């Protein structure tokens, strides 16, 4: 497990997650009065979006908390999907997707190991 | 950065990735003669799949290597998508998706921080 931990620390997805945490930490330390961001439009948002920078600020912090502490509950994801904050929905979609795939692949690896033991005649 | 690293180590996605690495390591240590898995059908595969357990074994190891060392090149993903190994395609899709989303969110956080500095009159 120690060796696989060491390898995982070089994983580029992990680096992307750390990079994001670091950017949000810098944002929090800079933005001392978040209310100044109210009603300031975000020119990078998609056309028609009514999100202002204050809502962006809250969303970015919420996602950071999710990245650091665990998964969003399924029900919450359902409730929020389809809303204007498309990046957030896509984050939930891919995080949940990757999580489910990892569980399926882990199960597949365990099944294959068991099947091999059957083939060589070692009962489990 | 140290504090955010400590928090990331509790992240459930990271735990899922470690759990997968561990299952594949156990598989490798158990399956000493992978060729015994040739032509053994995988009853868990989707109907119509021609993958045998040997191909599953290679796929599970390839994904573990990707999880531990970094991203799959975009071109390789394109080439492989649409093939029978659906779990692998979905893994690539969500890993690439999450990676792109994290980059977009990081950029958004940096833009917001810059905009706040503009608002309070601190030039960058």
gemmi code that builds the backbone of each chain (N, CA, C; Angstrom):
import gemmi

chains = {
    "A": [
        ("UNK", (0.842, -1.206, 0.000), (0.000, 0.000, 0.000), (0.872, 1.249, 0.000)),
        ("UNK", (2.054, 1.141, 0.665), (2.916, 2.312, 0.741), (3.438, 2.679, -0.659)),
        ("UNK", (3.823, 1.630, -1.407), (4.325, 1.866, -2.749), (3.249, 2.484, -3.638)),
        ("UNK", (2.014, 1.975, -3.518), (0.957, 2.516, -4.370), (0.613, 3.942, -3.934)),
        ("UNK", (0.732, 4.247, -2.650), (0.518, 5.621, -2.186), (1.543, 6.557, -2.809)),
        ("UNK", (2.805, 6.097, -2.819), (3.877, 6.926, -3.368), (3.623, 7.201, -4.847)),
        ("UNK", (3.148, 6.169, -5.537), (2.863, 6.345, -6.960), (1.695, 7.317, -7.149)),
        ("UNK", (0.660, 7.172, -6.301), (-0.513, 8.030, -6.449), (-0.183, 9.490, -6.226)),
        ("UNK", (0.851, 9.758, -5.417), (1.170, 11.156, -5.142), (1.675, 11.862, -6.394)),
        ("UNK", (2.090, 11.091, -7.399), (2.535, 11.699, -8.645), (1.405, 11.783, -9.681)),
        ("UNK", (0.268, 11.247, -9.315), (-0.850, 11.185, -10.243), (-1.310, 12.582, -10.659)),
        ("UNK", (-1.496, 12.761, -11.944), (-1.787, 14.106, -12.427), (-3.196, 14.581, -12.055)),
        ("UNK", (-4.134, 13.648, -11.864), (-5.452, 14.071, -11.408), (-5.330, 14.660, -10.007)),
        ("UNK", (-4.547, 14.006, -9.166), (-4.331, 14.506, -7.807), (-3.693, 15.890, -7.848)),
        ("UNK", (-2.748, 16.068, -8.768), (-2.106, 17.381, -8.905), (-3.136, 18.434, -9.306)),
        ("UNK", (-4.064, 18.065, -10.203), (-5.100, 19.010, -10.635), (-6.000, 19.385, -9.456)),
        ("UNK", (-6.314, 18.403, -8.601), (-7.155, 18.668, -7.433), (-6.423, 19.576, -6.444)),
        ("UNK", (-5.134, 19.318, -6.260), (-4.335, 20.150, -5.349), (-4.207, 21.569, -5.870)),
        ("UNK", (-4.009, 21.664, -7.184), (-3.864, 22.968, -7.828), (-5.152, 23.772, -7.611)),
        ("UNK", (-6.288, 23.102, -7.738), (-7.578, 23.773, -7.529), (-7.723, 24.223, -6.083)),
        ("UNK", (-7.422, 23.341, -5.133), (-7.497, 23.694, -3.701), (-6.644, 24.914, -3.412)),
        ("UNK", (-5.466, 24.934, -4.007), (-4.526, 26.025, -3.785), (-5.075, 27.341, -4.355)),
        ("UNK", (-5.704, 27.279, -5.549), (-6.272, 28.488, -6.167), (-7.412, 29.035, -5.311)),
        ("UNK", (-8.242, 28.140, -4.751), (-9.378, 28.592, -3.932), (-8.869, 29.145, -2.597)),
        ("UNK", (-7.829, 28.546, -2.058), (-7.234, 29.069, -0.813), (-6.723, 30.484, -1.046)),
        ("UNK", (-6.049, 30.691, -2.167), (-5.540, 32.021, -2.518), (-6.701, 33.009, -2.690)),
        ("UNK", (-7.782, 32.536, -3.333), (-8.976, 33.372, -3.518), (-9.552, 33.781, -2.167)),
        ("UNK", (-9.677, 32.828, -1.248), (-10.234, 33.124, 0.080), (-9.374, 34.126, 0.847)),
        ("UNK", (-8.048, 33.962, 0.714), (-7.146, 34.840, 1.457), (-7.121, 36.247, 0.858)),
        ("UNK", (-7.478, 36.341, -0.426), (-7.488, 37.650, -1.099), (-8.821, 38.357, -0.919)),
        ("UNK", (-9.914, 37.598, -1.102), (-11.260, 38.188, -1.065), (-11.719, 38.297, 0.385)),
        ("UNK", (-11.372, 39.402, 1.037), (-11.714, 39.562, 2.458), (-13.150, 40.043, 2.633)),
        ("UNK", (-13.697, 40.675, 1.615), (-15.085, 41.145, 1.680), (-15.863, 40.592, 0.489)),
        ("UNK", (-16.277, 39.322, 0.559), (-16.948, 38.696, -0.584), (-18.184, 39.464, -1.050)),
        ("UNK", (-18.823, 40.216, -0.142), (-20.050, 40.916, -0.537), (-19.788, 41.964, -1.619)),
        ("UNK", (-18.538, 42.386, -1.764), (-18.200, 43.328, -2.852), (-18.420, 42.700, -4.228)),
        ("UNK", (-18.526, 41.380, -4.251), (-18.688, 40.679, -5.542), (-20.160, 40.565, -5.955)),
        ("UNK", (-21.059, 40.977, -5.050), (-22.493, 40.874, -5.367), (-22.833, 41.739, -6.580)),
        ("UNK", (-23.665, 41.197, -7.442), (-24.154, 41.895, -8.645), (-23.066, 42.258, -9.647)),
        ("UNK", (-21.848, 41.749, -9.431), (-20.802, 41.949, -10.440), (-20.900, 40.776, -11.425)),
        ("UNK", (-21.245, 41.080, -12.697), (-21.404, 39.958, -13.641), (-20.065, 39.295, -13.934)),
        ("UNK", (-20.130, 38.016, -14.180), (-18.918, 37.266, -14.552), (-18.898, 37.144, -16.062)),
        ("UNK", (-18.003, 37.881, -16.701), (-17.994, 37.899, -18.174), (-17.590, 36.555, -18.763)),
        ("UNK", (-17.052, 35.656, -17.896), (-16.661, 34.333, -18.404), (-17.817, 33.330, -18.344)),
        ("UNK", (-18.896, 33.715, -17.681), (-20.029, 32.784, -17.615), (-20.719, 32.690, -18.970)),
        ("UNK", (-21.475, 31.615, -19.129), (-22.153, 31.414, -20.403), (-23.239, 32.468, -20.604)),
        ("UNK", (-23.519, 32.816, -21.877), (-24.535, 33.832, -22.148), (-25.868, 33.433, -21.515)),
        ("UNK", (-26.547, 34.416, -20.938), (-27.842, 34.128, -20.329), (-27.745, 33.728, -18.876)),
        ("UNK", (-26.530, 33.485, -18.383), (-26.379, 33.104, -16.981), (-26.622, 34.313, -16.082)),
        ("UNK", (-27.378, 34.075, -15.011), (-27.638, 35.194, -14.095), (-26.719, 35.142, -12.880)),
        ("UNK", (-25.716, 34.273, -12.908), (-24.805, 34.164, -11.775), (-23.905, 35.390, -11.718)),
        ("UNK", (-23.773, 35.956, -10.510), (-22.789, 37.027, -10.342), (-21.525, 36.433, -9.695)),
        ("UNK", (-20.513, 37.286, -9.525), (-19.238, 36.783, -9.002), (-19.371, 36.264, -7.570)),
        ("UNK", (-20.346, 36.808, -6.824), (-20.539, 36.338, -5.450), (-21.026, 34.883, -5.453)),
        ("UNK", (-21.947, 34.591, -6.366), (-22.429, 33.197, -6.468), (-21.318, 32.274, -6.982)),
        ("UNK", (-20.515, 32.800, -7.891), (-19.349, 32.025, -8.354), (-18.424, 31.704, -7.177)),
        ("UNK", (-18.190, 32.727, -6.339), (-17.314, 32.583, -5.166), (-17.823, 31.448, -4.264)),
        ("UNK", (-19.143, 31.469, -3.982), (-19.724, 30.432, -3.116), (-19.617, 29.050, -3.768)),
        ("UNK", (-19.859, 29.001, -5.086), (-19.804, 27.728, -5.808), (-18.383, 27.157, -5.786)),
        ("UNK", (-17.395, 28.019, -6.037), (-16.003, 27.559, -6.064), (-15.573, 27.024, -4.694)),
        ("UNK", (-16.038, 27.677, -3.617), (-15.713, 27.189, -2.270), (-16.414, 25.867, -1.970)),
        ("UNK", (-17.681, 25.755, -2.396), (-18.443, 24.524, -2.143), (-17.783, 23.331, -2.843)),
        ("UNK", (-17.335, 23.560, -4.084), (-16.691, 22.465, -4.822), (-15.355, 22.106, -4.166)),
        ("UNK", (-14.629, 23.115, -3.706), (-13.363, 22.840, -3.013), (-13.616, 21.966, -1.777)),
        ("UNK", (-14.675, 22.307, -1.025), (-14.981, 21.504, 0.162), (-15.306, 20.060, -0.213)),
        ("UNK", (-15.985, 19.917, -1.340), (-16.324, 18.574, -1.815), (-15.075, 17.800, -2.234)),
        ("UNK", (-14.185, 18.496, -2.952), (-12.933, 17.884, -3.395), (-12.130, 17.408, -2.186)),
        ("UNK", (-12.131, 18.202, -1.116), (-11.273, 17.884, 0.030), (-11.885, 16.885, 1.005)),
        ("UNK", (-13.229, 16.856, 1.066), (-13.812, 16.043, 2.138), (-14.563, 14.815, 1.645)),
        ("UNK", (-14.922, 14.754, 0.374), (-15.628, 13.565, -0.106), (-16.667, 13.890, -1.145)),
        ("UNK", (-17.578, 12.959, -1.349), (-18.546, 13.070, -2.429), (-19.764, 13.899, -2.039)),
        ("UNK", (-20.388, 14.496, -3.033), (-21.674, 15.152, -2.846), (-22.747, 14.063, -2.733)),
        ("UNK", (-23.702, 14.231, -1.805), (-24.772, 13.224, -1.730), (-25.538, 13.160, -3.043)),
        ("UNK", (-25.972, 11.971, -3.395), (-26.658, 11.764, -4.676), (-27.870, 12.692, -4.816)),
        ("UNK", (-28.660, 12.807, -3.751), (-29.891, 13.605, -3.813), (-29.571, 15.065, -4.117)),
        ("UNK", (-28.505, 15.567, -3.471), (-28.159, 16.972, -3.684), (-27.766, 17.208, -5.143)),
        ("UNK", (-27.033, 16.232, -5.687), (-26.618, 16.352, -7.083), (-27.840, 16.444, -7.983)),
        ("UNK", (-28.790, 15.548, -7.736), (-29.995, 15.524, -8.547), (-30.711, 16.872, -8.482)),
        ("UNK", (-30.807, 17.407, -7.275), (-31.545, 18.638, -7.069), (-30.895, 19.791, -7.840)),
        ("UNK", (-29.548, 19.791, -7.836), (-28.834, 20.930, -8.405), (-28.626, 20.815, -9.908)),
        ("UNK", (-28.700, 19.582, -10.440), (-28.390, 19.447, -11.861), (-29.458, 20.158, -12.683)),
        ("UNK", (-29.038, 20.659, -13.837), (-29.965, 21.375, -14.675), (-30.050, 22.847, -14.328)),
        ("UNK", (-29.364, 23.250, -13.275), (-29.354, 24.664, -12.929), (-28.332, 25.379, -13.814)),
        ("UNK", (-28.232, 26.683, -13.617), (-27.375, 27.473, -14.510), (-25.894, 27.185, -14.327)),
        ("UNK", (-25.529, 26.775, -13.116), (-24.107, 26.592, -12.838), (-23.601, 25.302, -13.484)),
        ("UNK", (-23.400, 25.397, -14.777), (-23.086, 24.246, -15.590), (-21.782, 23.571, -15.180)),
        ("UNK", (-20.766, 24.367, -14.841), (-19.482, 23.791, -14.423), (-19.678, 22.907, -13.200)),
        ("UNK", (-20.518, 23.367, -12.275), (-20.758, 22.600, -11.047), (-21.456, 21.275, -11.366)),
        ("UNK", (-22.456, 21.327, -12.248), (-23.162, 20.096, -12.632), (-22.204, 19.118, -13.303)),
        ("UNK", (-21.342, 19.673, -14.175), (-20.398, 18.803, -14.882), (-19.379, 18.214, -13.916)),
        ("UNK", (-18.974, 19.000, -12.918), (-18.064, 18.482, -11.886), (-18.708, 17.297, -11.158)),
        ("UNK", (-19.976, 17.488, -10.728), (-20.682, 16.401, -10.033), (-20.799, 15.163, -10.915)),
        ("UNK", (-21.153, 15.403, -12.188), (-21.360, 14.305, -13.134), (-20.083, 13.465, -13.289)),
        ("UNK", (-18.959, 14.135, -13.522), (-17.715, 13.394, -13.760), (-17.145, 12.795, -12.473)),
        ("UNK", (-17.308, 13.488, -11.353), (-16.806, 12.948, -10.089), (-17.575, 11.677, -9.728)),
        ("UNK", (-18.912, 11.771, -9.847), (-19.740, 10.599, -9.540), (-19.431, 9.471, -10.525)),
        ("UNK", (-19.268, 9.840, -11.817), (-18.966, 8.855, -12.849), (-17.664, 8.129, -12.579)),
        ("UNK", (-16.624, 8.906, -12.280), (-15.314, 8.292, -12.042), (-15.362, 7.393, -10.806)),
        ("UNK", (-16.098, 7.861, -9.806), (-16.250, 7.092, -8.572), (-16.919, 5.743, -8.844)),
        ("UNK", (-18.002, 5.772, -9.606), (-18.726, 4.533, -9.931), (-17.862, 3.586, -10.760)),
        ("UNK", (-17.114, 4.161, -11.720), (-16.254, 3.339, -12.570), (-15.163, 2.671, -11.736)),
        ("UNK", (-14.570, 3.428, -10.808), (-13.505, 2.851, -9.988), (-14.055, 1.687, -9.162)),
        ("UNK", (-15.288, 1.846, -8.661), (-15.904, 0.764, -7.880), (-16.135, -0.463, -8.762)),
        ("UNK", (-16.616, -0.238, -10.009), (-16.887, -1.352, -10.931), (-15.588, -2.051, -11.319)),
        ("UNK", (-14.523, -1.255, -11.569), (-13.238, -1.838, -11.966), (-12.614, -2.611, -10.809)),
        ("UNK", (-12.780, -2.101, -9.596), (-12.246, -2.793, -8.421), (-12.922, -4.149, -8.268)),
        ("UNK", (-14.254, -4.147, -8.436), (-15.031, -5.382, -8.351), (-14.586, -6.365, -9.442)),
        ("UNK", (-14.362, -5.848, -10.651), (-13.955, -6.686, -11.788), (-12.603, -7.338, -11.495)),
        ("UNK", (-11.689, -6.559, -10.914), (-10.365, -7.076, -10.580), (-10.472, -8.178, -9.517)),
        ("UNK", (-11.355, -7.970, -8.546), (-11.545, -8.976, -7.491), (-12.182, -10.250, -8.053)),
        ("UNK", (-13.163, -10.083, -8.947), (-13.809, -11.254, -9.575), (-12.808, -12.061, -10.387)),
        ("UNK", (-11.963, -11.345, -11.148), (-10.971, -12.016, -11.993), (-9.986, -12.805, -11.122)),
        ("UNK", (-9.581, -12.214, -10.012), (-8.656, -12.895, -9.094), (-9.299, -14.179, -8.566)),
        ("UNK", (-10.563, -14.089, -8.195), (-11.280, -15.259, -7.692), (-11.421, -16.338, -8.756)),
        ("UNK", (-11.727, -15.902, -9.991), (-11.891, -16.852, -11.097), (-10.564, -17.590, -11.364)),
        ("UNK", (-9.456, -16.861, -11.283), (-8.134, -17.479, -11.487), (-7.888, -18.561, -10.437)),
        ("UNK", (-8.248, -18.262, -9.196), (-8.077, -19.248, -8.120), (-8.928, -20.492, -8.387)),
        ("UNK", (-10.140, -20.286, -8.939), (-10.992, -21.419, -9.338), (-10.272, -22.261, -10.395)),
        ("UNK", (-9.694, -21.565, -11.398), (-9.060, -22.264, -12.520), (-7.883, -23.117, -12.048)),
        ("UNK", (-7.083, -22.578, -11.135), (-5.926, -23.365, -10.681), (-6.305, -24.299, -9.526)),
        ("UNK", (-7.598, -24.327, -9.195), (-8.089, -25.324, -8.251), (-7.891, -24.985, -6.785)),
        ("UNK", (-7.720, -23.716, -6.512), (-7.634, -23.314, -5.098), (-8.992, -22.780, -4.689)),
        ("UNK", (-9.625, -23.477, -3.750), (-10.949, -23.013, -3.329), (-10.787, -21.833, -2.386)),
        ("UNK", (-11.773, -20.925, -2.518), (-11.674, -19.716, -1.698), (-12.314, -19.909, -0.353)),
    ],
    "B": [
        ("UNK", (-0.267, 24.738, 1.657), (-0.324, 23.547, 0.794), (-0.336, 22.277, 1.655)),
        ("UNK", (0.358, 22.359, 2.802), (0.421, 21.169, 3.649), (-0.963, 20.804, 4.189)),
        ("UNK", (-1.687, 21.853, 4.617), (-3.019, 21.617, 5.152), (-3.942, 21.045, 4.083)),
        ("UNK", (-3.848, 21.583, 2.844), (-4.740, 21.087, 1.797), (-4.345, 19.660, 1.400)),
        ("UNK", (-3.060, 19.336, 1.469), (-2.619, 17.959, 1.218), (-3.223, 17.001, 2.240)),
        ("UNK", (-3.179, 17.424, 3.515), (-3.718, 16.583, 4.581), (-5.203, 16.335, 4.363)),
        ("UNK", (-5.896, 17.398, 3.918), (-7.331, 17.231, 3.668), (-7.567, 16.300, 2.489)),
        ("UNK", (-6.744, 16.460, 1.428), (-6.927, 15.621, 0.241), (-6.726, 14.141, 0.543)),
        ("UNK", (-5.878, 13.855, 1.539), (-5.615, 12.452, 1.833), (-6.860, 11.753, 2.379)),
        ("UNK", (-7.833, 12.528, 2.830), (-9.078, 11.919, 3.302), (-10.139, 11.876, 2.204)),
        ("UNK", (-9.820, 12.443, 1.079), (-10.783, 12.537, -0.018), (-11.242, 11.151, -0.485)),
        ("UNK", (-12.545, 10.986, -0.626), (-13.055, 9.649, -0.923), (-12.723, 9.202, -2.350)),
        ("UNK", (-12.555, 10.156, -3.288), (-12.134, 9.748, -4.627), (-10.739, 9.134, -4.562)),
        ("UNK", (-9.881, 9.774, -3.786), (-8.522, 9.247, -3.623), (-8.563, 7.845, -3.004)),
        ("UNK", (-9.449, 7.671, -2.036), (-9.582, 6.340, -1.415), (-10.024, 5.311, -2.443)),
        ("UNK", (-10.945, 5.713, -3.333), (-11.421, 4.789, -4.376), (-10.277, 4.411, -5.311)),
        ("UNK", (-9.423, 5.391, -5.643), (-8.285, 5.112, -6.522), (-7.291, 4.180, -5.833)),
        ("UNK", (-7.061, 4.419, -4.551), (-6.136, 3.552, -3.792), (-6.682, 2.146, -3.674)),
        ("UNK", (-7.989, 2.061, -3.435), (-8.652, 0.762, -3.293), (-8.491, -0.023, -4.596)),
        ("UNK", (-8.644, 0.664, -5.720), (-8.480, 0.020, -7.027), (-7.042, -0.451, -7.222)),
        ("UNK", (-6.067, 0.404, -6.924), (-4.651, 0.033, -7.056), (-4.350, -1.209, -6.226)),
        ("UNK", (-4.911, -1.219, -5.037), (-4.683, -2.334, -4.126), (-5.282, -3.637, -4.667)),
        ("UNK", (-6.499, -3.542, -5.263), (-7.155, -4.736, -5.826), (-6.341, -5.276, -7.007)),
        ("UNK", (-5.789, -4.375, -7.833), (-5.010, -4.820, -8.998), (-3.671, -5.413, -8.546)),
        ("UNK", (-3.093, -4.837, -7.500), (-1.844, -5.387, -6.962), (-2.078, -6.812, -6.459)),
        ("UNK", (-3.191, -7.015, -5.768), (-3.544, -8.349, -5.276), (-3.776, -9.309, -6.439)),
        ("UNK", (-4.433, -8.801, -7.486), (-4.671, -9.615, -8.682), (-3.334, -10.047, -9.304)),
        ("UNK", (-2.415, -9.107, -9.444), (-1.110, -9.410, -10.048), (-0.333, -10.428, -9.224)),
        ("UNK", (-0.419, -10.284, -7.905), (0.331, -11.193, -7.031), (-0.284, -12.594, -7.018)),
        ("UNK", (-1.592, -12.663, -7.324), (-2.277, -13.958, -7.339), (-2.143, -14.651, -8.696)),
        ("UNK", (-2.342, -13.867, -9.759), (-2.354, -14.440, -11.112), (-0.909, -14.569, -11.608)),
        ("UNK", (-0.276, -15.699, -11.314), (1.122, -15.884, -11.688), (1.248, -16.340, -13.136)),
        ("UNK", (0.210, -16.958, -13.657), (0.219, -17.403, -15.064), (-0.996, -16.802, -15.784)),
        ("UNK", (-0.896, -15.536, -16.197), (-2.055, -14.872, -16.824), (-2.563, -15.605, -18.055)),
        ("UNK", (-1.681, -16.357, -18.739), (-2.127, -17.029, -19.970), (-3.222, -18.066, -19.685)),
        ("UNK", (-3.334, -18.507, -18.434), (-4.425, -19.431, -18.084), (-5.801, -18.777, -18.258)),
        ("UNK", (-5.817, -17.456, -18.342), (-7.096, -16.732, -18.454), (-7.547, -16.571, -19.907)),
        ("UNK", (-6.670, -16.986, -20.846), (-7.029, -16.867, -22.268), (-8.259, -17.713, -22.595)),
        ("UNK", (-9.152, -17.120, -23.386), (-10.376, -17.802, -23.855), (-11.341, -18.160, -22.737)),
        ("UNK", (-11.080, -17.687, -21.524), (-12.066, -17.888, -20.449), (-13.032, -16.709, -20.513)),
        ("UNK", (-14.316, -16.980, -20.816), (-15.256, -15.850, -20.939), (-15.505, -15.197, -19.575)),
        ("UNK", (-15.722, -13.895, -19.595), (-16.045, -13.173, -18.366), (-17.557, -13.021, -18.299)),
        ("UNK", (-18.172, -13.770, -17.394), (-19.644, -13.756, -17.338), (-20.203, -12.404, -16.900)),
        ("UNK", (-19.304, -11.541, -16.367), (-19.770, -10.212, -15.944), (-19.730, -9.202, -17.094)),
        ("UNK", (-19.097, -9.566, -18.213), (-19.052, -8.631, -19.336), (-20.418, -8.494, -19.977)),
        ("UNK", (-20.587, -7.397, -20.712), (-21.877, -7.164, -21.347), (-22.125, -8.206, -22.440)),
        ("UNK", (-23.410, -8.541, -22.684), (-23.725, -9.535, -23.709), (-23.135, -9.122, -25.051)),
        ("UNK", (-22.575, -10.092, -25.766), (-22.005, -9.800, -27.076), (-20.531, -9.432, -27.025)),
        ("UNK", (-20.003, -9.215, -25.819), (-18.595, -8.860, -25.706), (-17.728, -10.073, -25.993)),
        ("UNK", (-16.674, -9.852, -26.767), (-15.797, -10.985, -27.070), (-14.541, -10.955, -26.186)),
        ("UNK", (-14.529, -10.098, -25.176), (-13.375, -10.024, -24.294), (-13.293, -11.253, -23.414)),
        ("UNK", (-12.104, -11.836, -23.313), (-11.924, -12.923, -22.352), (-11.234, -12.371, -21.111)),
        ("UNK", (-11.044, -13.238, -20.104), (-10.476, -12.763, -18.836), (-9.039, -12.273, -19.001)),
        ("UNK", (-8.325, -12.814, -20.007), (-6.953, -12.366, -20.232), (-6.942, -10.905, -20.693)),
        ("UNK", (-7.885, -10.565, -21.594), (-7.980, -9.169, -22.051), (-8.436, -8.251, -20.903)),
        ("UNK", (-9.336, -8.781, -20.076), (-9.748, -8.022, -18.883), (-8.541, -7.743, -17.988)),
        ("UNK", (-7.722, -8.774, -17.796), (-6.529, -8.656, -16.950), (-5.618, -7.540, -17.461)),
        ("UNK", (-5.365, -7.551, -18.792), (-4.502, -6.518, -19.383), (-5.126, -5.127, -19.238)),
        ("UNK", (-6.446, -5.044, -19.445), (-7.148, -3.760, -19.348), (-7.082, -3.220, -17.922)),
        ("UNK", (-7.318, -4.092, -16.936), (-7.298, -3.657, -15.532), (-5.909, -3.147, -15.134)),
        ("UNK", (-4.859, -3.811, -15.646), (-3.496, -3.358, -15.349), (-3.190, -2.027, -16.038)),
        ("UNK", (-3.656, -1.895, -17.297), (-3.397, -0.646, -18.037), (-4.056, 0.544, -17.338)),
        ("UNK", (-5.287, 0.334, -16.861), (-5.994, 1.430, -16.170), (-5.299, 1.754, -14.850)),
        ("UNK", (-4.830, 0.723, -14.149), (-4.104, 0.963, -12.884), (-2.861, 1.820, -13.166)),
        ("UNK", (-2.141, 1.493, -14.251), (-0.948, 2.276, -14.595), (-1.308, 3.734, -14.881)),
        ("UNK", (-2.453, 3.911, -15.530), (-2.912, 5.267, -15.827), (-3.282, 6.022, -14.550)),
        ("UNK", (-3.993, 5.330, -13.661), (-4.392, 5.926, -12.372), (-3.154, 6.363, -11.592)),
        ("UNK", (-2.100, 5.547, -11.653), (-0.929, 5.827, -10.822), (0.047, 6.817, -11.445)),
        ("UNK", (0.079, 6.867, -12.779), (1.145, 7.677, -13.377), (0.662, 8.912, -14.106)),
        ("UNK", (-0.612, 9.021, -14.423), (-1.083, 10.222, -15.104), (-2.169, 9.938, -16.109)),
        ("UNK", (-2.375, 10.880, -17.004), (-3.486, 10.823, -17.942), (-3.160, 10.008, -19.185)),
        ("UNK", (-4.220, 9.466, -19.778), (-4.085, 8.816, -21.080), (-3.994, 9.910, -22.152)),
        ("UNK", (-3.112, 9.755, -23.139), (-3.056, 10.769, -24.208), (-4.401, 10.868, -24.907)),
        ("UNK", (-4.770, 12.064, -25.316), (-6.062, 12.303, -25.951), (-6.258, 11.401, -27.169)),
        ("UNK", (-5.214, 11.291, -28.018), (-5.328, 10.511, -29.261), (-5.638, 9.045, -28.953)),
        ("UNK", (-4.972, 8.520, -27.929), (-5.200, 7.114, -27.589), (-6.646, 6.892, -27.148)),
        ("UNK", (-7.156, 7.853, -26.374), (-8.534, 7.747, -25.915), (-9.486, 7.702, -27.101)),
        ("UNK", (-9.250, 8.610, -28.064), (-10.111, 8.669, -29.242), (-10.096, 7.341, -29.981)),
        ("UNK", (-8.896, 6.790, -30.132), (-8.745, 5.559, -30.895), (-9.506, 4.412, -30.239)),
        ("UNK", (-9.466, 4.379, -28.895), (-10.029, 3.236, -28.183), (-11.517, 3.376, -27.920)),
        ("UNK", (-12.034, 4.605, -27.948), (-13.440, 4.755, -27.595), (-14.303, 4.080, -28.646)),
        ("UNK", (-15.443, 3.579, -28.212), (-16.315, 2.884, -29.138), (-15.974, 1.412, -29.259)),
        ("UNK", (-14.898, 0.987, -28.595), (-14.565, -0.431, -28.627), (-15.426, -1.163, -27.594)),
        ("UNK", (-15.216, -2.467, -27.531), (-16.076, -3.258, -26.658), (-15.842, -2.990, -25.172)),
        ("UNK", (-14.597, -2.602, -24.850), (-14.280, -2.457, -23.437), (-14.882, -1.162, -22.898)),
        ("UNK", (-16.182, -1.239, -22.656), (-16.963, -0.070, -22.293), (-16.499, 0.588, -20.997)),
        ("UNK", (-16.159, -0.241, -19.992), (-15.697, 0.313, -18.712), (-14.467, 1.179, -18.926)),
        ("UNK", (-13.567, 0.718, -19.808), (-12.336, 1.465, -20.053), (-12.647, 2.809, -20.729)),
        ("UNK", (-13.559, 2.787, -21.711), (-13.939, 4.036, -22.383), (-14.560, 5.007, -21.392)),
        ("UNK", (-15.407, 4.475, -20.523), (-16.074, 5.345, -19.547), (-15.065, 5.901, -18.547)),
        ("UNK", (-14.081, 5.068, -18.179), (-13.019, 5.548, -17.284), (-12.290, 6.727, -17.935)),
        ("UNK", (-11.894, 6.573, -19.215), (-11.193, 7.654, -19.928), (-12.060, 8.909, -19.993)),
        ("UNK", (-13.334, 8.691, -20.327), (-14.264, 9.817, -20.485), (-14.369, 10.638, -19.196)),
        ("UNK", (-14.588, 9.953, -18.074), (-14.784, 10.683, -16.809), (-13.474, 11.252, -16.263)),
        ("UNK", (-12.372, 10.530, -16.470), (-11.084, 11.036, -15.986), (-10.721, 12.314, -16.746)),
        ("UNK", (-10.883, 12.248, -18.072), (-10.575, 13.427, -18.890), (-11.536, 14.565, -18.539)),
        ("UNK", (-12.827, 14.202, -18.364), (-13.836, 15.217, -18.021), (-13.518, 15.911, -16.712)),
        ("UNK", (-13.203, 15.132, -15.684), (-12.911, 15.718, -14.371), (-11.664, 16.586, -14.445)),
        ("UNK", (-10.697, 16.126, -15.200), (-9.453, 16.862, -15.372), (-9.717, 18.233, -16.019)),
        ("UNK", (-10.518, 18.218, -17.085), (-10.836, 19.479, -17.775), (-11.624, 20.425, -16.875)),
        ("UNK", (-12.566, 19.853, -16.113), (-13.392, 20.672, -15.212), (-12.515, 21.307, -14.127)),
        ("UNK", (-11.582, 20.529, -13.576), (-10.723, 21.079, -12.528), (-9.891, 22.228, -13.080)),
        ("UNK", (-9.422, 22.096, -14.340), (-8.646, 23.178, -14.957), (-9.517, 24.421, -15.144)),
        ("UNK", (-10.771, 24.215, -15.596), (-11.680, 25.346, -15.818), (-12.028, 26.033, -14.495)),
        ("UNK", (-12.261, 25.231, -13.447), (-12.609, 25.795, -12.131), (-11.424, 26.540, -11.522)),
        ("UNK", (-10.234, 26.002, -11.735), (-9.031, 26.675, -11.217), (-8.879, 28.036, -11.887)),
        ("UNK", (-9.075, 28.060, -13.203), (-8.990, 29.320, -13.962), (-10.050, 30.307, -13.466)),
        ("UNK", (-11.254, 29.798, -13.225), (-12.362, 30.648, -12.755), (-12.019, 31.272, -11.409)),
        ("UNK", (-11.446, 30.480, -10.531), (-11.061, 30.964, -9.205), (-9.986, 32.052, -9.324)),
        ("UNK", (-9.043, 31.831, -10.237), (-7.973, 32.828, -10.442), (-8.530, 34.119, -11.043)),
        ("UNK", (-9.454, 33.986, -12.007), (-10.078, 35.166, -12.606), (-10.853, 35.969, -11.566)),
        ("UNK", (-11.597, 35.242, -10.723), (-12.400, 35.914, -9.693), (-11.492, 36.676, -8.719)),
        ("UNK", (-10.386, 36.060, -8.345), (-9.440, 36.707, -7.440), (-8.903, 37.995, -8.069)),
        ("UNK", (-8.565, 37.922, -9.360), (-8.067, 39.103, -10.072), (-9.115, 40.200, -10.152)),
        ("UNK", (-10.354, 39.794, -10.427), (-11.455, 40.758, -10.542), (-11.666, 41.469, -9.197)),
        ("UNK", (-11.584, 40.726, -8.110), (-11.736, 41.333, -6.774), (-10.656, 42.382, -6.545)),
        ("UNK", (-9.439, 42.070, -6.940), (-8.341, 43.040, -6.779), (-8.617, 44.293, -7.602)),
        ("UNK", (-9.207, 44.120, -8.802), (-9.600, 45.283, -9.616), (-10.624, 46.129, -8.854)),
        ("UNK", (-11.632, 45.440, -8.263), (-12.729, 46.144, -7.581), (-12.210, 46.974, -6.403)),
        ("UNK", (-11.284, 46.404, -5.638), (-10.782, 47.161, -4.475), (-9.624, 48.086, -4.875)),
        ("UNK", (-9.329, 48.138, -6.191), (-8.381, 49.133, -6.685), (-6.916, 48.761, -6.551)),
        ("UNK", (-6.650, 47.485, -6.395), (-5.250, 47.045, -6.358), (-4.885, 46.525, -7.740)),
        ("UNK", (-3.969, 47.210, -8.400), (-3.591, 46.763, -9.743), (-2.656, 45.572, -9.630)),
        ("UNK", (-2.841, 44.665, -10.612), (-2.009, 43.453, -10.570), (-0.684, 43.658, -11.241)),
    ],
}
model = gemmi.Model(1)
for chain_id, residues in chains.items():
    chain = gemmi.Chain(chain_id)
    for i, (resn, *xyz) in enumerate(residues, 1):
        res = gemmi.Residue()
        res.name, res.seqid = resn, gemmi.SeqId(i, " ")
        for name, pos in zip(("N", "CA", "C"), xyz):
            atom = gemmi.Atom()
            atom.name, atom.element = name, gemmi.Element(name[0])
            atom.pos, atom.b_iso = gemmi.Position(*pos), 0.0
            res.add_atom(atom)
        chain.add_residue(res)
    model.add_chain(chain)
structure = gemmi.Structure()
structure.add_model(model)
structure.setup_entities()
